[in-house]
Amino acid sequence: MKPRGTLLHHEYNQFFRSFVKHTLPKDDLYDVARAFNTVNDLVFLQFLLSIANLDMNWRWFAKSLLIYAAGDGNECLVLMLLDVGVSINARRALGDSSHKTFNVLQFAILGGHKTVIDLLSRQGSTIFTGHPAVDSDFLFDAITQGTMDLARPLLVKAATPGAGTTRKGVAVLVHAVEQSYDKIVDILFDAGFNPYSKSYVDGRENFKSAFIAALHASKTSYLEKFLKFAYYGPAKEQPQQCLQQLTAGYVFAQSTENIHLKNAIIDTGWHPDDVRLVMGNDFIQSCLSDALEAAIERGDRNRVDRLVRIGADPNHRHNYPDGTHSRSPLSQAIATKDVSMVRQLLAVGADVNFLDSLDETPLQDAVITSDLEIVSLLVDAGANVNLRTRRWNRSAIEIAAGGGQLGMVRYLLALGADIQGRHNRVYRRTLFRAKRAGYDSIVDLLQDWKRSKYGEQDCDTIDNVMETMRLDEHGFPSKEDWTE
């Protein structure tokens, strides 16, 4: 009932603070506030929200009100709310859908309000939330509601190199490729998002581009589309990540005998000799190795054969930037118990005694899987039953004994597993592992076999072995072992 000028006088600030403290914003207040569309209408509300800035309920009210204002096209209310400090990229669920938490600009676009869209864009609002699934839903809704023409210029702007939201858009493109959202892929690609760029999800680098996502999913139609993206060859300082991906695509085309895709890649200006010149032969082999690993995982023997024919090394192991590495192709096939794949890899030159500084040999891997057929294949191909990568690593017979594989232990003994000598480390550890795991039948087998082969003097008692076994002797390396 007071004149407006009087109410705004500082002596009435306490009244507004009391109102904020003792009043919770209700739904009907949204309806009242949304009807305000002039500066004069908004004076009291602006003053109220300025005072209420530290109250959580009123901050939530102001954020939701901004979303409503953008969707309504209420430019005046949008400006006032931004002036009192409401985040321009505030998000809110659309209706009852908890997963469609669109931001302010997206609501304005779906509402079809160009003046508000321009206002928000000038103020720095972004068209992407940073959540690829949410942003894909928004683009689908924009298509359905016929407002994509309003979104398209903003997408082009976001795709410009150096724009703050470029990586977020790339993440949406990657998501669309993985989900086979053809329309979204077309819209984002046409807007100019680089299919070779790595994406960011929630501020973290995803190390996956749209091109690589399409390659992993064998989506050739997407690959052919992405190859039309502006490409400048190695002589023109094309970024290495593009060369890497095109090389991986070329390997994929070769291994799948996709002549059309292979020619399309070459037509971009890419050439194997150029890649070798810029990145070296090791890089080519790494790409072939990655493709070989994927083919083994899928059990695709035809692709394995093609990859080996075009130069894939069946003994190459890919080293990752973090210092880890993939398993050898042969060990990878053994782990899946793919007997045919093991036989094929042996036929094309896989080293049956492949040594690594930390992991097991192929034979040890086969014993771990308890697959006697694969063990026999490896032995026939020349596997050394006594080979270990380090002095403290488990030998094949130790693994079998610790796993209770009585038949495997008997088979390995017959092949020449070395347990001769009363103080033989492998002998002691094999007994220790079998006894500790409760496999007395294996303990008896080992002792009886040694007595018949080398005599009683070559055996130790199981009690003495269990009592005298040192910590570093039964599988934990000593400091000296680490430096070997």
N, C-alpha and C positions, 0 to 999 in steps of 0.2 A: 504493500500500500504506500510505500515511500517513493518519492521521485528517484529516478535511476541515478542521477548525479549524487544524491545523498547516500544511496546504498553503496555506491562505489567508493565513498569516502573511507579512509583507513579505519575510522572508529567502528565500522561494521564488519571488518575482517573476522572478528571473533564469531560473529553470527554465521558466516560461511564455514568457518572451521568446525563449529558445533554441528552444522548441517551435515558436513562430510563425515564427522565422527559418529553421529548417531543415526545416519540414514544410509541404507543400502540401496544402490541403484536397482530399480525394478524394470521389468519388461516394458511397462507403460511409459517409462521415461525415455526408452529408445524411440517409441512412437512420437512422443512430443518433440524430442531433439531432431529427429529426421525431418520433421515438418519445417524446421527453421531453415530459411534459405536467403536471408539478408544479413548484413553485418550487424544491424541494430538488433535483430532477433537473437544473435549469438553472443552479445556482450556479457550477459549474466552467466551463460553456460561456460564461456571462455574463462571468466574470472573464477568460477566454481572449480573447473578442472585444473586451473593453475594451482589453486590451493590444495586440491585433492591429489596432486601429483605423487605424493609419497604413500598414498593408501592403495593397497593391492586391489581391492574390489573396484575402486574407481578407476585405476589404471586399466584393468580388464574391460571395464565399461567403455572407456575412451577408445581402446584398441578395437573392440567390436563395433563401436559406433563409426570408426573410420572405414571399416570393411563395408558396413551398411551404406555409408555415404558414397563410397566409390561405386558400389553396385547400383545405387539410386541415381548416380550422376549429379549429386549435390556438390557442386564445385566450391561453393562458399563454405560449407561445413567441412569439406576435406581440408581447405586451406587453414581454417581455424584450428582444427585438430593437429595439423602438422606444426602450427605455430606454438601450440602448448607442449610440443615434444613427443607426440605419439610416433612410434617408429613407422617409417614409410614402407617398410617391408613386413609389417605385421601380417600374421596368418590366422585364418579361422576356418573351421570346418564348414563345408557347404551343406546346408540342411541337416539331415540326419546321418549323412555319410561321414564317418569318423576318419576315413583315409583320404578324403579330398580336402585337405587343409590348404586351400589356395591363399595366395597373398593379395595385397591391396590392388596391384596393377592387374592381376589376373581377374579379379572380381569386376574391375572397371571394363575390361575387354569383354568378358562374358555378358556384361550389361549393355555393351554397345555404345558407351558414352565417350566419344572422341575427345571432347574438351577436357574431361577429367583424365583421360589417358595421356593427353599431351602435357597436362599439368604435372601428373605423377612422373612422367618420363623426364621432364625438365628438372624435377626435384631429385632425380637419381633413383627412382623406384626400378626394380629389376623384374624382368619377365619370368625369371626362373627362381624357384625356391631352393634349389640345390638337392632336392629329392626327386630322382629320375621318375619314379613311378607316379608321384603326384603331378609332376610337370607333364607327363604323358597323358594323364587323365584330363588335365586342363586343355591340352591341345585337342584331344578328342572332343571335349565339350565345345570348344570354339568352332570346330568343324560342324558339329551337330547343330549348334545354334546360329550358324551362319555369320560368325564374327571373326573368322580367320583373316579376312582382309585387314582388319584393324591390328591383328597380331603380327602379320607378316613383316611390315617395316621394322618393328621392334626386334624381330628375330634376325633380320639382316644386320641391324645395328649390333646386336649381341654377338654375331658371328665374326665381326670385324676383328682382325688380329690386335691384341692388346686390350680389348674390352674386358671388363672385370668379370663378366658372366660367360665368357666364351667356353671355359672348361665345363661349366655347369650344363651348357647346351650340348657339348660333346657327350657328356654323361647320359643325357636324355637320348641322344642318337644311338649310343651303345646299347642302352636299355631297349630301344625300339627294335634294333637289329636282333637282339637276343629273343625278344618276344614276337618277332615277325609282324610288327606293326607297320605295314607297307606305307600307309598314308603319312604316318609321322616321319618315317625315314625319308620319303620324298620331300616333305615340307622342309625338314631341317637341312637336307642336302642341298636343295634348291636355294635355301637361305644363305648357304655358304659355309656351313660348319665343316671343318676339315676332318675327313674320315680317317686320317692318319694320326691325328692328335690324341695324346693320352687324356683320359678323363679324370675328373675329381669327383668324389662322392663324400659328402659331409666334410669337405676341406682336406681330404686325404687323396693322394694320387692313386689311381686305380691300376696303372700300368697296362691298361687295355684300351685299344682304339676301336672304332667301329669296324675298320678293315680287319683287324685281328679277330674281333668277335664274329664277323661273318666267316672268316677263314676257319675258325674252330668249329663253327656250326655247319660248315660246308655249304653255305648259302651263296651259290655261284651268282645268282641274279644280282645280289647286293654287291658282290665283288666287282662285277662288270660295270655296275653303276658308279662305284667309287673310283674306278680307274679313269673316269672322265673328269675327275677333279684336276685342276690345273697342276701340272707336273713339270718340273725343270730338272734336267738330268744332272749327274754328278759334276760335269764340267761347269755348271752354273750354280754350284754350292747348294744343291738340294740337301736339306737336313738329313742326317744319317738315319733317323728313325723311319723316314719314308723309304729309304733304300732297304732297310732291314725288313720292313713289312712287304715290300714288293718282291724281295728275294724269297721270303717265306711263301708268298702267293705263287711265285714261279715254281718253287719246289712242290707245292700242293698240286699245281696244274700238271707238272711232269709226272708226279706219282699217281695221279688219277687219270692220266692220259687225256686230259681236257685240252685239246689242241686249241679250241676257240679262246679259252681263258689265257693260255700260254701266249698266243699271238697278241691278245689284247694288252697283256703286260709289256711285251716287247714294243708294241706300238706306242707306249707312253714315253719311250726313249730309254727304258731300262735295258741293260745288256750285262750278261754274266761277267764279261771281261772287265767292264767298267767297275762293277761291284768288287771284283777281286783287286783291282787297282786301288780303289779307295779304302776298302775295308779288310782286305787280305783273305787268304784261303781259309783260315781258321773260322772266320765268320760264316762262310758258305757251308763248311762242315757242321757248324753249330745249328744252322737252319735245317740241314739234312737230318741231323741227329734228333732235333725236336720233332720233325715229321715222322721219323722212324719210331720214336717213343710213342707217338700218338697211334701209329698203325699197329704196333704190338699191343697196346692197351685195348684196341678194338678187335684184335684177333684177325686183322686184315692181311693175310699172307700174300695176296697179289700185290698190295701196295708195298709191302716190305721188299718183295722181289724187285719191283720197279725202282724203289729208292736206292737199293744196293747197285742196280744197273747204272743209275745216273751219278753214282759216286758216294753214297752214304757208307760210312765206315761202321761195320757191325761191332766195333770195339770202342767207338768214341763215346765219351761221357761229357755231357754238357755241364759246364761250370757256371753257376749263377753268381750275380753280383755280390750276394751276401756271403760268399765263400762256400756254400753248400754245392752239391752236385747231384745229378741224376744217377740212377743205377745203370750198370752196363745193360745193353739190350738183352743179352743172354740171361742175366739175373732177373730182369724184369719179366721175361717170358716164364722163367722158372717159378717166380712168385705167384703167377696166375695158373700154374700147373697146366700150361698149354703145351702138350707133348709135341704136337705137329709144328708149333712155332719154334720150339727148342730145336727140333730136328732140322728145320729150315735154316735157322741162324747158324747152326753148326756147319751146314752144307755151304753157306756163303762166307765162311771164314771167321766166325766168332771164336775167340780164344777161350778154350775150355779151362785154361788155368789163369784166367785174367786176375791180376793182382791189383789190390788197392790198399792204400795206407791204413784204412780204418775198417772197411766192410769185409764180409765173408767172400770166399771164392765161390764160383758157380756151384761146385760140388757141395760146399757147406750150405748154400742156399737150398739146394735140392734136398739135403738131409733134414733141414729145418721143416720143409713141407711134407716130410715123411713119404715122398713119392719115389718108390723103388724103381719104377720104370724110367723116370728121368735120370736117377742116379746111374742106372745101367747104361743109358745113352751117353752120359758124360764120361763114364769110365771107358766105354768102347771107343770114345773119341780121344782118349788120352789123358783124362783127368787124373791128377796126382792126389791119392787119398790122404797123403800126409802133409799137403801144402797148407800153410797158414800165412796170413798177411803179416802177423807179428808174433813174437815169441809167446806173448801172453794170451793171444786169441785162441778160441776153442777150435780144436781139430774136428774133423768130420765125425770121428768115433766118439769124442766127448759129447758132441751135440746129440748123437743118437742115444748114447747111454743116459744122458740127463733127461731125455724125452721118453724113456721107457720103450725104445724101439728095439726089441730083442732081435727080430729078424734082420734089421739093418745093421746091428752090431755084428752079428754072425757073418753077414755078407762082407762088411768092411774088413773084418779079420781075415777072411779068405782072400781078399784082394791085396793084403799086405799092410794093413794099418800097423804102424810101428808102436808096439808097447813092450819091446824087449828091454830087459834090465830092471833090476829091483828098484832102482831109483829113477827110472825113466819118468820124466815129468808128465807126459801124456798118459802113461799107465796109471800113475798116482791120481791124476785129476779125473780120469775116466771112472776109476773106482769110487772116488770121493763123490762125484756128481750122481752116480747111480745109487750109492748108498744113501746120500742125503735126500734124494727124491723117493726113496723107499722101494727101489727096484732090485730086490735081493736076487732075483733070477738072473739079472744081468751081471751082478757081482760074481755069482757062482760061475756063470759062463766064462767070464774073463779069467778067473782064477784057474778053472779047469783047463781052459785053452792054453794058458801059459805053462802049466805043469806038464801038459802033454807035449808042448812044443820046445820048451827051454829047460824044464826041470824045476823041482821044488825050490832050489836055491834062487831062482829068478823071481820068486813071488814074495810079496810082503803080506803081513796080516792086515785085514781090513781095519781092525782096531788101531793098529799102529799108524795106518794111513790117516785115519780120521783125527787122531790125536796130534800128529806132527805136521799136518797140512798148514802152511803159512798163508796169510791173507793174500799176499801178492801172488802166491803160487797157484791158487785155484781160480784165478780169473781177473784179479785186480792188478794193474800194472804198477811196477815200482818206478822210481824216478829214472833209473837207468833205462827201463823199457821205453819210456816216453821219448827219450833222446835217440833211440835207435834210428 
